């Protein structure tokens, strides 16, 4: 076969004229004709199978990520994505237009979201598909990508603007676990699912591949009896009443890793030592909870870990206390479940808490003043949503766990 760089310019122009006419049908042909082939502008793959997760809003959420690489020599914009059910004739499950995509795509290494991807660059695309709780969830998904680029400047084979790809099975482990903490007014920060939070946005290159370890991760911060994060000096650790709270094992299991070698930062809001792959989680514990799945607890108080590798723990056992170590600028517990005994080098596993009460959600009226001791404004949850059973609390939820 000849490389695209050597095509006769007249042939290139002729073929390019056919692309616009043929692109819509070509994507369908790719699904039905085993001998069909076309030059596509994107390389796409889903990082992990999406799992239908019951959430505190009464819906099911399919939260997942797609790695998208621009194969062209010119910038490309993703102008639309259709999430399709291939077993129902590619019926659309969800559609995202360019305005939505502006907050769903970020090139690796960039801090800014943009639907434009530069030549040869890989971007992460975060997808969240909310479904009715009783929906007939597709067993597979496939994606139709709509793109725009300057074809007159693109070298190589004429390339379609609409392509179908990133097919993936739906389903996987959904764990039901107990609470990692006791008591009331625990605020879910950096949680699932959209907009993209610090955790969901952490698609990281670890050991030569891309992983979304923190897909369902939560940072837990507790409000005091006046609905404040802190009283007094916000840089002093003793102003946070929940500092030192007991952390519980969410399931029976075996301790596989313990790191308890870094100190608290000198003051809240600043990091006292470099953040490396070793120190990013601060002091932490990893517990295997069955079937090769691991509960990860991070930013623990120095010297508080009560277990060592090889110890058996039972659900509800105290394993450490809440601290402010590692990549942390406020005392909190970081919790997630992962498919390897590592902090970040694997994919986040879906889980739900078996029992909690939902008070409400962070109001958009909150400003930075809450970081300095102002009361947090909470929009109350509807009565029908207060009692939660086997759901994942969404980002911004204020919840009560059983126990004092």
C-alpha positions as CSV (number, residue, x, y, z in Angstrom):
1,X,0.0,0.0,0.0
2,X,1.1,3.6,-0.6
3,X,1.5,6.1,2.1
4,X,-1.0,9.0,2.0
5,X,1.8,11.6,1.6
6,X,2.3,10.4,-2.0
7,X,-1.2,10.5,-3.3
8,X,-1.8,12.4,-6.5
9,X,-3.2,15.9,-5.5
10,X,-6.0,15.5,-8.1
11,X,-7.1,12.2,-6.6
12,X,-6.9,13.7,-3.1
13,X,-9.2,16.5,-4.1
14,X,-11.6,14.1,-5.7
15,X,-11.8,11.8,-2.7
16,X,-12.0,14.8,-0.3
17,X,-15.1,15.9,-2.1
18,X,-16.7,12.5,-1.4
19,X,-16.0,12.6,2.3
20,X,-18.7,15.0,3.4
21,X,-21.3,13.1,1.4
22,X,-20.2,9.7,2.6
23,X,-19.2,10.3,6.2
24,X,-22.6,9.8,7.8
25,X,-23.2,6.5,6.1
26,X,-19.6,5.3,6.5
27,X,-19.9,5.0,10.3
28,X,-22.8,2.7,9.9
29,X,-21.1,0.7,7.2
30,X,-18.1,0.1,9.5
31,X,-20.5,-1.7,11.9
32,X,-22.1,-3.9,9.3
33,X,-19.4,-4.6,6.6
34,X,-16.5,-6.7,8.0
35,X,-14.4,-5.6,5.0
36,X,-15.1,-1.9,5.4
37,X,-12.1,0.3,6.2
38,X,-11.8,4.1,6.4
39,X,-9.2,6.6,7.5
40,X,-10.4,8.1,10.8
41,X,-9.2,11.3,12.5
42,X,-9.3,9.8,16.1
43,X,-7.9,6.8,17.9
44,X,-10.3,6.1,20.8
45,X,-10.6,3.7,23.7
46,X,-12.6,3.5,26.9
47,X,-10.3,3.1,29.9
48,X,-12.6,0.8,31.8
49,X,-16.1,-0.7,31.5
50,X,-18.8,1.7,32.8
51,X,-20.8,0.3,35.7
52,X,-24.4,1.4,36.5
53,X,-24.1,2.9,39.9
54,X,-27.2,3.8,42.0
55,X,-26.7,7.4,43.3
56,X,-28.1,9.7,45.9
57,X,-30.1,11.6,43.2
58,X,-32.3,8.6,42.5
59,X,-30.7,7.8,39.2
60,X,-28.2,5.3,37.8
61,X,-25.0,6.9,36.6
62,X,-22.6,5.4,34.0
63,X,-19.4,7.3,34.7
64,X,-16.3,6.5,32.5
65,X,-13.5,8.0,30.5
66,X,-12.4,7.8,26.8
67,X,-8.8,8.4,25.7
68,X,-9.0,10.3,22.4
69,X,-5.9,10.9,20.1
70,X,-5.9,13.3,17.2
71,X,-4.1,11.4,14.4
72,X,-4.0,14.4,12.0
73,X,-1.4,17.0,11.4
74,X,-3.9,19.8,12.0
75,X,-5.9,20.7,15.1
76,X,-9.3,19.0,15.4
77,X,-12.4,19.9,17.3
78,X,-14.8,17.3,18.7
79,X,-18.2,18.9,17.9
80,X,-20.5,16.1,19.2
81,X,-20.6,12.7,20.7
82,X,-23.5,10.2,20.6
83,X,-23.5,7.4,23.1
84,X,-25.2,4.5,21.3
85,X,-26.7,1.1,22.1
86,X,-25.5,-1.3,19.3
87,X,-27.9,-4.0,20.3
88,X,-30.9,-1.6,19.6
89,X,-29.8,-0.5,16.2
90,X,-27.4,2.2,17.5
91,X,-30.2,3.9,19.3
92,X,-28.9,7.0,21.1
93,X,-28.6,6.6,24.9
94,X,-27.2,10.1,25.3
95,X,-26.0,13.0,23.1
96,X,-23.4,15.7,23.9
97,X,-23.1,18.8,21.9
98,X,-20.1,21.1,21.5
99,X,-21.1,23.4,24.4
100,X,-21.2,20.4,26.8
101,X,-18.0,18.9,25.4
102,X,-16.2,22.1,26.3
103,X,-16.3,21.0,29.9
104,X,-15.7,17.3,29.2
105,X,-12.4,17.1,27.2
106,X,-8.9,18.0,28.4
107,X,-5.7,17.2,26.7
108,X,-3.2,15.3,28.8
109,X,-0.8,17.7,30.4
110,X,-3.2,20.6,30.1
111,X,-5.1,22.3,33.0
112,X,-7.7,23.7,30.7
113,X,-10.8,22.0,29.2
114,X,-11.2,22.4,25.5
115,X,-12.9,20.4,22.7
116,X,-9.9,21.3,20.4
117,X,-7.2,18.7,20.3
118,X,-3.8,19.6,18.8
119,X,-2.1,17.3,16.2
120,X,-0.8,14.0,17.7
121,X,-2.1,14.9,21.2
122,X,-4.2,12.6,23.4
123,X,-7.0,14.0,25.4
124,X,-9.2,12.5,28.2
125,X,-12.9,12.7,27.6
126,X,-15.1,12.3,30.7
127,X,-18.6,10.9,30.1
128,X,-21.5,10.6,32.6
129,X,-24.8,9.1,31.4
130,X,-27.6,9.4,34.0
131,X,-30.4,6.9,33.6
132,X,-33.6,6.2,35.3
133,X,-33.2,3.8,38.3
134,X,-35.4,1.2,36.6
135,X,-33.9,1.7,33.1
136,X,-33.1,-1.2,30.8
137,X,-29.4,-0.6,30.8
138,X,-27.6,-1.5,27.6
139,X,-25.1,-4.4,27.8
140,X,-22.7,-2.6,25.5
141,X,-22.1,1.0,24.3
142,X,-20.5,2.4,21.2
143,X,-19.7,6.0,20.4
144,X,-20.2,8.2,17.4
145,X,-17.7,11.1,17.2
146,X,-18.4,14.2,15.2
147,X,-15.3,16.2,14.3
148,X,-14.3,19.3,12.5
149,X,-10.9,20.2,11.0
150,X,-9.3,21.9,8.1
151,X,-9.3,19.2,5.5
152,X,-7.5,21.4,3.0
153,X,-4.4,21.4,5.2
154,X,-4.6,17.8,6.4
155,X,-2.0,15.5,4.9
156,X,-2.5,11.8,4.1
157,X,-5.6,9.9,3.2
158,X,-8.9,11.8,3.1
159,X,-10.4,11.3,6.6
160,X,-14.0,11.0,7.6
161,X,-15.5,13.6,9.9
162,X,-17.9,11.2,11.7
163,X,-16.6,7.9,13.0
164,X,-18.0,5.2,15.3
165,X,-15.7,3.5,17.8
166,X,-14.8,3.0,21.5
167,X,-17.2,0.0,21.9
168,X,-17.3,-1.3,25.4
169,X,-19.2,-3.8,27.6
170,X,-21.3,-2.3,30.4
171,X,-21.0,-3.8,33.9
172,X,-18.5,-5.0,36.4
173,X,-18.1,-5.1,40.2
174,X,-20.4,-3.0,42.3
175,X,-19.5,-3.4,45.9
176,X,-21.8,-2.7,48.9
177,X,-19.6,-1.5,51.7
178,X,-20.1,-0.1,55.2
179,X,-19.2,3.4,56.3
180,X,-15.6,4.5,56.6
181,X,-16.5,7.0,59.3
182,X,-19.1,7.4,62.1
183,X,-21.5,10.3,62.8
184,X,-23.2,13.2,61.1
185,X,-22.5,16.0,58.7
186,X,-19.9,14.4,56.5
187,X,-19.5,16.4,53.4
188,X,-18.7,14.6,50.1
189,X,-16.0,16.6,48.3
190,X,-14.4,15.9,44.9
191,X,-17.0,13.1,44.3
192,X,-18.6,11.6,41.3
193,X,-19.9,12.3,38.7
194,X,-20.1,15.6,36.8
195,X,-18.8,18.3,36.5
196,X,-15.3,16.9,36.5
197,X,-13.8,17.2,40.0
198,X,-10.2,16.8,41.0
199,X,-10.7,13.1,41.5
200,X,-12.7,12.3,38.3
201,X,-10.2,14.5,36.4
202,X,-7.2,12.5,37.6
203,X,-6.6,10.4,34.5
204,X,-3.0,9.7,35.1
205,X,-0.1,8.0,33.2
206,X,1.1,5.3,35.6
207,X,3.5,2.5,34.7
208,X,3.1,3.1,31.0
209,X,-0.7,3.3,30.8
210,X,-3.6,5.6,31.6
211,X,-5.7,4.9,34.7
212,X,-8.6,6.6,36.4
213,X,-8.0,5.3,40.0
214,X,-10.1,8.0,41.6
215,X,-13.2,7.7,39.4
216,X,-15.4,7.2,42.5
217,X,-13.1,8.6,45.2
218,X,-14.4,10.8,47.9
219,X,-12.8,13.4,50.3
220,X,-14.7,13.4,53.5
221,X,-14.8,16.6,55.6
222,X,-17.1,17.1,58.6
223,X,-19.1,20.2,59.5
224,X,-19.3,21.2,63.2
225,X,-22.5,21.9,65.1
226,X,-22.6,25.4,63.5
227,X,-22.1,24.0,60.0
228,X,-18.5,25.2,59.8
229,X,-15.3,23.5,58.5
230,X,-13.2,25.3,61.0
231,X,-13.4,27.6,64.0
232,X,-10.7,30.0,64.9
233,X,-7.4,30.1,63.0
234,X,-8.0,28.2,59.7
235,X,-4.2,27.4,59.4
236,X,-4.2,25.7,62.9
237,X,-5.0,22.0,62.9
238,X,-6.9,22.2,66.2
239,X,-9.5,24.4,64.6
240,X,-10.9,21.4,62.8
241,X,-13.1,19.5,65.2
242,X,-13.1,16.3,63.0
243,X,-9.3,16.0,63.0
244,X,-8.4,12.7,64.6
245,X,-11.8,11.1,63.8
246,X,-11.7,7.3,63.8
247,X,-11.5,5.7,60.4
248,X,-13.3,2.3,60.0
249,X,-12.7,-0.7,57.7
250,X,-15.6,-0.8,55.3
251,X,-15.5,-4.6,55.0
252,X,-13.8,-7.7,56.2
253,X,-10.4,-8.1,54.7
254,X,-6.6,-8.3,55.0
255,X,-4.2,-5.4,55.3
256,X,-1.8,-5.5,52.4
257,X,0.1,-2.2,52.6
258,X,0.7,0.4,55.3
259,X,2.6,3.7,54.9
260,X,3.0,5.7,58.1
261,X,6.2,7.7,57.6
262,X,5.3,11.4,57.0
263,X,4.4,14.1,59.4
264,X,1.6,16.6,59.5
265,X,2.1,19.7,57.5
266,X,3.3,22.7,59.5
267,X,0.1,24.5,58.9
268,X,-3.2,23.8,57.2
269,X,-3.3,25.2,53.6
270,X,0.4,24.7,52.8
271,X,2.5,21.7,52.0
272,X,5.6,21.2,54.1
273,X,7.4,18.6,52.0
274,X,7.6,17.6,48.3
275,X,4.7,15.6,46.9
276,X,6.0,12.5,45.2
277,X,4.5,9.2,44.1
278,X,5.5,7.9,47.6
279,X,4.1,10.8,49.6
280,X,1.0,11.9,47.5
281,X,-1.4,9.9,49.7
282,X,0.4,10.9,52.9
283,X,0.1,8.1,55.5
284,X,-2.2,5.4,54.1
285,X,-3.6,1.9,54.5
286,X,-4.7,-0.5,51.7
287,X,-7.0,-3.4,52.6
288,X,-7.9,-6.3,50.3
289,X,-11.6,-6.8,50.7
290,X,-12.0,-9.8,48.4
291,X,-11.9,-10.7,44.7
292,X,-8.7,-8.8,44.2
293,X,-10.3,-5.5,45.2
294,X,-8.7,-3.0,47.6
295,X,-10.0,-0.2,49.8
296,X,-7.6,2.7,50.0
297,X,-7.6,5.2,52.9
298,X,-5.2,8.2,52.7
299,X,-4.0,11.4,54.5
300,X,-4.0,9.6,57.9
301,X,-2.8,11.1,61.1
302,X,0.9,10.2,61.8
303,X,1.3,7.2,64.1
304,X,-2.4,6.4,64.1
305,X,-2.4,3.3,61.9
306,X,-3.3,0.3,64.2
307,X,-2.8,-2.5,61.7
308,X,0.2,-4.0,59.9
309,X,0.4,-6.0,56.6
310,X,-1.0,-9.4,57.0
311,X,-3.5,-8.5,59.8
312,X,-7.1,-9.5,59.3
313,X,-9.7,-6.8,60.0
314,X,-13.4,-6.9,60.2
315,X,-16.0,-4.4,59.0
316,X,-16.2,-1.5,61.5
317,X,-12.7,-2.0,63.0
318,X,-10.8,1.2,63.7
319,X,-7.8,1.2,61.4
320,X,-6.4,4.7,61.9
321,X,-7.5,8.3,62.5
322,X,-8.1,11.2,60.1
323,X,-5.2,13.5,59.4
324,X,-3.7,16.1,57.0
325,X,-0.7,14.3,55.5
326,X,0.5,14.1,51.9
327,X,-1.2,16.0,49.1
328,X,-3.7,17.6,51.5
329,X,-4.4,21.3,52.3
330,X,-7.2,20.6,54.8
331,X,-7.8,17.6,57.2
332,X,-9.9,15.0,55.4
333,X,-10.2,11.3,54.7
334,X,-9.6,10.3,51.1
335,X,-11.3,7.0,50.3
336,X,-11.6,4.9,47.1
337,X,-11.7,1.3,45.9
338,X,-9.2,0.1,43.3
339,X,-8.4,-3.1,41.4
340,X,-4.7,-3.2,42.4
341,X,-2.9,-2.8,45.8
342,X,-1.7,0.7,44.7
343,X,-2.9,4.2,45.2
344,X,-3.1,5.3,41.5
345,X,-1.9,2.5,39.2
346,X,-5.2,0.9,38.5
347,X,-8.9,1.6,37.8
348,X,-11.4,2.9,40.4
349,X,-14.1,0.3,41.3
350,X,-17.7,1.3,41.7
351,X,-19.1,1.0,45.2
352,X,-22.2,2.0,47.3
353,X,-22.7,2.5,51.0
354,X,-25.2,0.2,52.5
355,X,-26.9,2.8,54.7
356,X,-26.7,6.6,55.3
357,X,-29.0,9.7,55.6
358,X,-28.8,12.4,53.0
359,X,-29.2,15.9,54.5
360,X,-28.8,17.8,51.2
361,X,-26.1,19.3,48.9
362,X,-23.7,22.2,48.9
363,X,-25.5,25.3,47.7
364,X,-23.9,27.2,44.8
365,X,-24.2,30.3,47.0
366,X,-21.2,29.1,49.0
367,X,-18.0,31.1,48.5
368,X,-14.4,30.9,49.7
369,X,-15.5,32.4,53.0
370,X,-16.4,28.9,54.2
371,X,-12.7,28.0,54.1
372,X,-12.2,30.6,56.8
373,X,-15.0,29.7,59.2
374,X,-18.2,31.0,57.6
375,X,-21.1,28.5,57.9
376,X,-21.7,26.3,54.9
377,X,-25.0,26.7,53.1
378,X,-26.8,23.4,52.4
379,X,-29.7,23.0,50.1
380,X,-32.0,20.4,51.9
381,X,-32.7,17.1,50.3
382,X,-36.3,16.3,49.3
383,X,-37.9,14.0,51.9
384,X,-38.0,11.1,49.5
385,X,-34.3,11.1,49.2
386,X,-33.2,11.4,52.8
387,X,-33.1,7.6,53.6
388,X,-30.4,6.2,51.3
389,X,-29.8,2.5,50.9
390,X,-27.1,1.0,48.7
391,X,-26.3,4.2,46.8
392,X,-23.2,6.4,46.2
393,X,-23.5,9.9,47.5
394,X,-22.8,12.4,44.7
395,X,-20.4,15.3,44.9
396,X,-21.4,18.0,47.3
397,X,-23.7,15.7,49.4
398,X,-24.0,16.2,53.1
399,X,-24.6,12.8,54.8
400,X,-24.9,11.1,58.2
401,X,-23.3,7.7,58.8
402,X,-24.7,5.5,61.5
403,X,-23.0,5.9,65.0
404,X,-22.1,8.8,67.1
